[in-house]
């Protein structure tokens, strides 16, 4: 056999083998891609979790602000200045789907606060985690005492006392039911505040309170009343509130007010610290648009610390500017007086700053003014 015949024979054999292998090869086809579908049943930002009929939305904000506080004791003459630059991160994971009982919803709110000042502090927490369906709500959520007091809630940086009235805590374990009849909503529930807020109430069953709330809403605004009833009828707390929509007269105009009171506050350590030991508290607020992208807010608050025979007050003036979508620039100036060591306005009006100390005499009147400016980005 010559070399030419050998080469031709080898080539034919290789072609035959290759053809046989090609015939035996398994073709692998890519699985179809399931693209994310928009879910518009619950508002913007929701999308279907692939492979399910459950909708989910991620939202939140980043907020940073600078605050300066000046305090002066009227008896001791002590003058204290404090500053703080703080940043908060808030992330909501909201899931919803339809069931035979209506919309089934769960919300998880992650929150992180970081502060850099004379007394550094930071924390990370699960701020809320609850489930709702058919009017029921259970888990960690906002207290029913957080009434819908609308005037001024858009102002950043000034905590609970400005938003909807002073209360010692806002979140806790909740189990409540809301029934709606046209414009009237009625809510009844249980709350356990042992691990919530700045003033827990001990560690036994008396920490579980019964709360009831009724609210009527309409084109005019809203009115409502809330009651908290503790074990043994000790230090029950109440709150009445109203908002009035005057936007037909003034662009973005809202008037609001509330009055809060508590039974049998005779000691500095009452069983129920919903009002942080105060006997009664009231506030009035006003909000309007100076321009399409600028809000003006003013608020005044009074606290009656009957148990220590002292009153406290807070006045806040603020502006919000929305230069572009999703961004808010805010500033506020507040002034008032508090009582050294009382605690009633500490975590609320004074924001991140501690109780008057550093030479102040317990029970003396301390005048203060506070300025803050900040930036918030929503997503």
Secondary structure as UniProt FT lines:
FT   HELIX           3..24
FT   TURN            41..42
FT   TURN            44..45
FT   STRAND          47..48
FT   TURN            50..51
FT   STRAND          55..73
FT   TURN            74..76
FT   STRAND          79..99
FT   TURN            100..101
FT   STRAND          102..117
FT   STRAND          121..133
FT   TURN            134..135
FT   STRAND          136..142
FT   TURN            144..145
FT   TURN            151..154
FT   HELIX           160..164
FT   STRAND          171..181
FT   TURN            182..183
FT   STRAND          184..192
FT   TURN            194..195
FT   HELIX           205..207
FT   STRAND          208..218
FT   TURN            219..220
FT   STRAND          221..229
FT   HELIX           231..233
FT   STRAND          237..245
FT   TURN            247..249
FT   TURN            251..252
FT   STRAND          254..262
FT   TURN            274..277
FT   STRAND          280..291
FT   TURN            292..293
FT   STRAND          294..305
FT   HELIX           306..308
FT   STRAND          310..321
FT   TURN            325..326
FT   STRAND          327..339
FT   TURN            340..342
FT   TURN            344..352
FT   TURN            358..359
FT   TURN            362..363
FT   STRAND          365..378
//
